[in-house]
Amino acid sequence: MSDTTDNGDESSDKRSKEPNFLINEKSPYLLQHAYNPVKWYPWGEVAFERSRAENKPIFLSIGYSTCHWCHVMEKESFEDPDVARLMNKTFICIKVDREERPDIDSVYMAVCQAITGRGGWPLTIFMTPSREPFFAATYIPKQGRFGSAGMLDIIPHIANLWAQQQEDILQSARQLKAAISPEVSQGSAQGTGTELNEKTLHTSYSQLLSAFDRQEGGFGRAPKFPTPHNLTFLIRYWYRTGNIEALQMVTKTLDAMHMGGIYDHVGSGFHRYSTDSKWLVPHFEKMLYDQAMLIIAYTEAFQATGIEQYRQTAEEVIDYVRRDMCSAEGAFYCAEDADSEGVEGKFYLWKEEEIYEILPAEEADLICKVYGVSAEGNYNEEISGIVTRQNILHLARPIQEIAHELGLSLTELKTKLELSRKMLFARREKRVHPAKDDKVLTDWNGLMIAALSKASRVFARREYAQAASQAANFILQEMSFHDGRLLHRYRDGEASITGFLEDYAFLIWGLIELYQATMEKEYLEQALELNFLQMQDFMDNEGGFFHTAKGSEDLLFRNKEIYDGAIPSGNSVSVLNLLKLARITGNTDLEEKAYASMKAFSGQVDAMPMAYSQFLHALDFALGPSYEVVIAGNREDQDTKEMLALIDRSFLPNMVLLLKENDSVAEIAPYTKDMSVTDGRATAYVCQSFSCNMSTT
């Protein structure tokens, strides 16, 4: 694993211990636990056979490498010899990386939410040798506290119950599975028979408005998550209705996030979420999917408003991803940890005296003024009884105000700050870096391909499309079977794990965007081929897509997901993919598949539309007006370039774009066969809501 935070003593300590059964795994998360005294097994038949043979229940622990509370539970319990002894005596213990196996995670997270009413990571499940759960929790402390039992209380209790009342536990587990299975396996998504309509969009807007924090931006109270698909839905709602308040909700939130500590003002990129309502104190991990979705949000906000800061923020995040999250082959890594040297946020925090050590006094004064640095600090931690007064850099006030107060132009102030930022960055690079999860996941890379492609068009930055092409080519060449079906994870030279719905849906999205950024037909062909495989392997005849392919490993149930959480659901993205590919190709069967999915989920979406904001992107597209634009012309001709650039700059969310440079695109889109240049000039053919206009040069 690269960029680990282990120091030499810890490494030698590990070498002196016997590893458990995780030692040969590829996942950085599983390898982090390979020297725990807990006898961890990876998910697989070896562990289940052992459970049956020894008649022991299973302790299933699911997490991911950059999860702070996963680290806490490991240090507190899984590295503790007393807890480990109890676990090994009572259970067969299995560790799962949720990013490698989202199928296992989604099934048992649904169980946890059904039992406890909440979920999160680390996810802790006790289950029978038949994999039927009978207990669920998230983080469990070593010792009981505040009326809640700890590991040292729970495990002996479970051991006693298993010995004395095993048949009761088995019966309870069977009943729980029977109660949960129909709801989850159908995705809670059986339609009401009604069709979603524009009222659904208005209801979602009203719900988001009610949840909106007018003072600080964002939705709800602390903790606050970026949830970029809420913002991109609101931009579409503004575009549809002209409702300026919808756009103001977006700009307020984007401004507040960029000003806050959730944004890394020294090295760029966004942290996972804010623990407070003001976006000041983040949970410091950085996830690839957050960067991708926020690049899209800031890029579309720039298109809609022309505000230059949004372009700058999107480009800075792209710089961070390409610098710190990109493999030598051009694919993108998963995440960077919140912790460094065992302390959350240590890599990102600053003492006031450090700033003055690094910078000349005048520049240090300016940095402290602009970024709210003080001797008292705004993030004080107690470590080994000593309180350290640290600062999270954030814009204390809008930078325009500070520039005016100092009698500087905005450009002059930004130039001064950039020189100091580079010096702080150079010093910070010498610190011990947080651990990096250097897995490559197909689905998250699909999101980044989409983000880079969109930014490439809007900002006229060809190098972004080139970076997206590198990632797409890597996945298509290294992370797929000979028949074109996708694999989910690549690490350390090995691609493995059969692809899930999101792998197909997100990569198809990325390839559609990449085609429109490069006009390279093979990306569109790949998107269509993957879409065919997705329909073949994942589609439910009742509408919508299952999370796992036909013939995948049998879990408790085969579920369908539609909720748009931290990441959009595979079903939400798939519906819009189907609509776009239908319009690109003229294949109305794809459109019918999209409408069947929308109807299947209509009851669930109509009950709480704001929880399905990415799904509403597809509804917005379906309701129209939508546009199919074909440019007939040579990509190297100036008039073709100007026509494409005009389209790229414009916010046209419900548009698909084709370049007809020769007859080859007619193989994909037969309706373009007779579209050609006019009098040697590039010509645009525009169809709107199933009606075509006269061509124009």
N, C-alpha and C positions, 0 to 999 in steps of 0.2 A: 504494500500500500504506500502511495506517495504522500509526502508532506505530513507524516505522522508527527504527533507531539511527544512520542516516547523519548525520554532522555536515555543516556547510556546505562544508568543504573537500572531503570525499568526494563530495558531490553535484556540485560544480563539476568535480571530476576526472572523474566519469562523463560529464558533458556534453561534455567535451573529447575523449572517445573515441568511436569508431564502435561502435554497438550491433551485436549479432549477430541471428540470426533469432528470438530469444526476445522481442524488444522488444514485439511486439504480443499477447503471451499475457496471460491473466488471472491465472494462478497466481502468488502471491507468491514461491514458491520459484523458478519459472522466471525471474521478473523480477529476482530477486537475481543471476542469472547473465547478465543481458542485456548487460552491458558487460564480460564476461570477454573476453580476447583469443582464447579458444577460439571457433571458429565453430560455436556450438551451433545445432542445429535442434530444433524440437519434433518429437515423434513424428508421423510422417505420410508420405504417399506422396512428397512433395517430396524428403525426405531419402533414402528408399529408392531412388528413381529416380536420384538423384545418385550413390549408392553403386554402383549397377549401371553407370551411364554411365562413371564414373571407375575402376571395378574396384577400389574401396577397401573394406576391412572397416569395420564399424560399431563405434564406441565408445559403448556405452549406459551412461549414468550415471543411477541412480535414487536419489532422496532425498526429503526434505521440509524445509519452511522452518525448523522448530525443532530440526533435528537438529544437535547440536554437532559431530560428526565430519564431517558434510557441510560445515559452515563451515570446519573445519580443512583439509579436502582442497581446498576452493575457494581458500582463502588461500595454501596451500602450493603448489598445482600449477596450478589452473585460472586463477589470476591471474598466474602466472609466465610471462614471455614465452618462455623457453626450452622449458618443457614444452608451452605452447600451440603453439609453432611445430612441434614434433614431432607433436603430436596432429593439427593441421590438415594436415600433410603426409602422415600415414599413414592417417588415418581420416576417415570422415564421423561427426561427433560429435552424439549425440542426448541431450537432457535430458528426464527424465520426473519429474513430481511423483507420488509413489506414492499420495498421498491423492486426487488427481484420477483417476488411472488404476490402481486396485488390481488390475484384470485383468492388465495388463502386469507389474506388480510381482509378483503371486502366481506367474505362470508362470516368470519369470526367477529369482525367489527359490527356487523348487523346483529349478531348474537349478543354482543356486549351492550349495544344500544337497546335491544329488546329487554334485556334483563335489568340493566341499571339505569336506563334513560339517558345515558351519555356515553361518549367514547373518547379515544385519544391514544397516544403512545407514551410509554410502553403499554402494549395490550397484553393482558394476562388471562389465559384461559386454562381451566382445569377440565379435562375431558376423559371419557372412557377409552379403553383400547379400540373401540369402534369409531373413535373420533367424534363422539357426540358430547357436547359441552354440558357441564352441570354447574359451573361457577365462572364468573367473568368479572374482571376489574381492569383498571389501568395501572398506574404506579401504586405499589404497595410498599410502605416503609418497613424497615427491619423490625422495629419495635412498634407496638400499638401506641397511638396518640390521639387525644381529643375524642375518645370514644370509639375510634376505628381500630380494628385489629391489624397487627403487623404480621410479617412473614413467620416470626417465631411463635405467634399464636395460631395462625391459620393452618400451617402445615400439620402440626400434631393433631389438630381438630379434624382435618380431612383424613389423616391416616387412621384415626379412631373410627370415623364414620365408614371408611372403606372396609375396615376390618369387621365392624359390627353390623352395618346396614347397607352392604354393597348392593343388594337387590333393589333396595329403595332408591339408591342413587341412579342405578341403571334405568329403572322405570321412569324416574324424574327426567333423566336426560332424553329418553325416547319421547316423552310427552312434550318436552321443550322443543325438540326438533320438529315434531309434528305440528306444533302451534306456529312456529316461525316459518317453516319451509314454504307454504303456499304463498305467503305475502312476499317473501324475499325472492323466490324463484321466478315469480311473475313480475318482479321489479316494482311492486305496488303500483303497477302501471296500466291496469286494465281501464280502457277508456269508458266514458259515460255514453258514447254514441254521438256526442255533440262535437262539433268542429270548433276549434279555437278561432278567435276572430280578433278584430282590432281592440275590442273591449279588454281582452287579456293584456294587451300592451299598456292600456291606460291604467288598469288595476295594478300592474307591476310598478309603474311609475309612482302611483299614489302610495304604495307600500314602501318603496324606497324613499320617497319624500318624508314619510312619517318616521322612518328610521334614521334619517339624515341628521348629522351633528352640524348645526349651522355655525357653531363657534369654531370647531376644529376640523371640519370636513370628515369624510368617512361615514360609516353607518354603525349605529349602535354605540355602546359604551366600551370601555376597556375589557379585554384586549381587542385591539383593532387590527383587522387584516386588510391587505390592499384590495383583494377581490376585483381585479381589473375588468372582468367581464361585466360586472355591474356598471362600470364607467363606460365601456364601449356600447352597452345597451342604451345607456342614457344619451350618448352622442347620437345614436340612431333615432332615438325617440325625439330629440330636438330637431333632427333633420326632417323627420316625418311631420311633426306638428308645429314647428316653429316656437315651441315652448322654451323660452330663454332660461327659465329656472332650472330646467333639466341640464342645460349646458353649464350653468353656474355651479351646480352640484359637482360636476366633473372638474371644472377648473379649480374650485375651492379645495377639493380633495387632492388633486395632483400637485397643487402649490404647497399644501400643508405637508404632504408626504416628502416632497423634495426638500422643504425647509427643515424637516424634523430629523431626529437621530436615526430614524429607520433607514435613511439614505446615508451611505458611506461617503462623506464629503472629501475624504482624502483619496480613496482608491476607487470610488464609484461602486455601483451595484446597490440593490435594496436588500435589507435584512428581512427575515421571514414575517414578522409582525411586530406591532408596538404593544408593550405591556400596559401602557397608560393611554388615556384618551387624546393626548396632545401629540402623538407620534414621536415623542422624545426618546423614551427608553425602549430599545428594541429587544426582541429575542434574536441574538446576533447571528444565527445561522443564515447562510445564503443559499437559496435553492434555484436551480436552473429554470424551473418552470415559472417561478415568480419573475425572473429577469425577462423571460420571453414574453409573458403576458403583459408586463408593464411596458416593455418596448412598444408593443402594439398599441396600448392605451395612450402613451405619450405621442406616438407617431400620428394616430388618428386625431388626437386633440390638436396637434399642430396643423393637420389638414383642415380641420374645422374652424380653427381660430386664427391661424397664422402667427401665434405667439412663439417667438423665437426660443424662449426658455425650454419649451417642450421638445423642440428639435435637439437642443443642446443636451438635455437630460437623456433622451433616447440614445443619442450618439455616445454619451459617456458610459451608459450601461453596456452598450455594444462593445466599447473599448475594454471594459472590465471583463466581459465574457470571453472575448478573443484573447485577452492577455492571460487570464488566470483559470479559465474553465475549458480550454481547448486542447485536445490531444494533438500529438505530432501529425496524426493522419487527418486532422480537421474535424473530428467528431467532438461532441461536447460532454463534459463530465457532469455528474449529478449535483454536487453540493459542496459547500465548505462549512465546517463545523462552527458552532457557537463558541466552543471552548478552546482555549490555548493554555498549555501548561496546567490543565485541570481547572482553569478559572474561566467562567463565562465572560466573554467580551474583552478579555485582557488585551488581545491584539489591537483592539480598536480604541482603547481609552487613553486619555492624555492628562497628565498633571500640568498645572500652569507653568511650573518651573521648567518642565521639559520644553515647552514651546519657546521659552526665553533662552534656553541652552542652544536650541537649533537655529533660531532665527535672530537677525539683528533686532535691537530693541524696538525700532519703529515698525518693522514688519510684524513683530510679535504682538505689539500693541494693537495693530490692525486686525490680526487674526483673532485675538481674544475678544475684541469688540464685535467683530462680525459673527463669530461662531460661539458666542456666549460662554467663554472660558473664564473661570475664576479660581481663586485659591480655595474657596469652599467646595467647589465641584458640584456637579449635578448627578453624580452616580457614585455613591460612597459605599464601599464594601468592607465587611469585617472578615479578615483572613488571619487565622491563628491569634485572635484577640486584638489584632491591630487594625484600626480603621484607616483605609486609604481613601483620600479625597481625589476623585478622578472626574474627568469631563468627557461627556459625549458631545462631539462637535455637532452643532446644529445652527441654522440661521436664526438668530435671536429675533430679527425683524426682517421684513422684505428688503432685499439688497438694494432696490431702487431708493428706498428711504435713506439708507446709510450713505449711498453715493451722493444724494442731494445734500445731506447734512454735512458731508466732508467737502462739498464743492467740487466733486469729481463727476465726470461722465460715467455712465454705467460701464462702458468699454474700458475706461481707465482703471476703475476699481477692479473689474474682473481680471485685467492684466496683472495688477499688483498681487491679487489673491492667488492667481495661477502660479506665479513664481514661488510664492511661499508654500503652496500646496505641494509642488514638486519636491521641495526640500523636506517637508514632513513625510511625504510618501517614501522618499529615499531612506530616511531614518527608520520608518516603520517596517520597511522591507528587511531590516536587520533583526527584527524581533522573531521569536519562534512563531511560525505560522500555524493557524488552525489546521486540523487534519482535513484532507480533501477526499471526498468519496469519488474515486476516479472510475466508477462504472460508467459505461455508455448505455443509455436506455433509448430504445427506438422511439417511444412515444414522446419523451421530453425533448429529444432531438427534433422530432417533427414540429413541436411548438417553436423551437428556436429557428428552424428553417423558415417557418411561416413569418416569424417576426423579422428576421434579417431580410427576407424577400420583400416584405412590405416596406421596410425602412429604405431599402435600396431604391425602390421606385419613387417614394415620396421625397427623399433627400438627394436623389440623383447620385447615389454612391454605389458605383458598380462593384466595388470591392466587397460590399456586403452580400450581394448576390453570388459573388465568387465563393465567399465563405459558406454560404448556404448550399451551393452546389457541391463543395467538398464534403460537407457533412452528409448530404443526400447520397452522393456517390458511394461514400464509405458504407452507409447502411445497406444500400441496395446490393453492394458487392460482397460485404463481409458479414452481414446480419440477415441473410435470407437463405432459404433452401434452394435447391436447383429448380424447383417448380415455382419459385417466386414467393412462396409463403415466408412470413417474417419470423425472425427470432427476436426475443425481447431484450436480452442483455449481452453486452460484450465487455470483457475485462481480461487483461493479462494474456492477450492473444487468443482468447476463446470466446466464441459466440455460443449462447445456450438459451434454453427456456423458450418453448413455443410461444409465439406472439399472442397478445391479448387484444381485445377490441380497440383499446386506446392506441396501441401500436399502429394499427391500420388507419384508424380515423385521423389521428394527429399527423401521421406521415402523409396521408392523402391530402389533408389540408395544406401541409407544407409544400407538397409537390404542385398543387394548383397555384399557390402563391408564387412558387419558384418559376413555373412556366410563364406567368404574367410578368415576372421581373426580367426574364431572360429571353422569352419567346422561343426557347429550345423545345421542340415538339416532343422529344423523348420523355420529358418530365410529365407531360400531360398523358402520354401513353402509359407510363408507369402508374400514374394516379388511377387511370381507368382499369388497368389490370389488377391493381390492389383492391379497388372497389368491387370488382367482380369476385375476387377471392373472399373478400369480407362478406358479401351477400351469400356466397355459397356456404361459408363455414360458421357464420355467427347469426344470421338472420332468423328471427322467429316468425313463423307463418302468421301469427296474430299481430305482427307489427313490432318494430324495434329490433334491437340486437342484444344477444346475450354477451356477458363479459368474457366468456371462454368459448373456444371453438368446439365444434363437434369432435367427439373422440378424445377430448382433453381428460385429464385426471378427474375421477369422480370425487367431488367434495360433498359436503352436506346437501347442497342444492346448487343448481345452475342459475345464477341470478342475472337480472337486468338492472342497470343503474341509470338514473336520469338526473339526479341531483347535481347541480353545479356548485361544488364546494371550492376548495383551494385551487383545484384544477377543474376545467370544464369536464362534463361527462362525455364518454365516448359516443353515447347516443345523441347528445346535443350537437356535437360536431359532425356526426355522420349525417344527420338530416340536412344540414346546410351543404355538406359535400355532395349529397345526392341531388339537391336542387341545382347547385352550380354545374355539376357534370351533365345534368339533364339539359340545361340551357346551352352549355358549350357544344354538346353533341347533337342536340335535337332529339334525344331519346326520351320519349315521354314515359316509358316504363320506369325509368329512374325517378321521375317526378311522382309517379303513382306510389312507388316504394317510400318516398319521403312522406307523402300524405298519410300512408298507412301507419308509419311510425308516429307521426304527430297525433293521429287519432287515438292510437294505442295509449299514449301518455296524457291525453287531454284532461282526464279527470284529475290526475295528480297535479298537473301544471296549473289548471284553473283554480285549484284550491289555494295555492300559494305561489303566484307567478314569480315573485321576486327571488325565490329560491332556485329558479331555472333561467337565469338571465342569459346564459349562452344559448339555450334552447330558443329563447325569444329572438335571437339574431335570425334564426331560420324562419320563425313565424313572420318577422318583419319582411324578410326577403319574399316569402310566399305570398304575403298580402299585396306586395308591390306598392308603388311602381318599381319594376326591375328592368334592367337593360341588358341586351346582348349587343356588344359592339365588335364589329369586325373591321380591322384596318387592312385594306389591300394596298400593298406597297413594298418596297425594298427597305429592309431595316437600316441599310447604310445611307439611304437618301435623306437629305436634310428635312424635307417636308414630312416624311414618315416619322423621323425622330421628334420633330416639333409636335406632331399630332399625339404621339405616345406620351411625350412629356407633359402636355396639357392635361391629358387624362390622368396621369400619375399624380399630378399635383392636386387634383380635385378630390374632394370627399364624395365618393359615389359608392356607398357601401353595398348596394344591391345591383352590382354590375359584374358581368363576366366579359373578358376581353380576349380576342383572338387576333393573331396576325396572319393574314393570308399572303404569304410571300411567293408561294408557288402552289401547285395543286396538291401537295402532300397533306396539307391540313384538311383538305376535303375528304380524305379517308376517315378522319375522326369526326368531322362536321360536314356531312354531305350537302347541307343547305348553303354552304359557301361556294359551291362548285362554280356558279356563274358570277360571283363577285370578283371584280377586277378593277385595276386602276382606270382612271378617267383622264383621257388626254395626257397620258404619261405622268399624272400627278397622283400622289397618295390619296386614297378615297376612303371615307368612313361610311359604313353601313350600320345603322342604328335601329334596333328593334326594341320596342317598349311594351311590356305587358301583352305579349302575344300579337303585337301589331308592328309592322315594319314601316319606317319612314323612307323617304327618298334619300338616295346616297348623296354625300356632300364631300367636296374637296376642302 
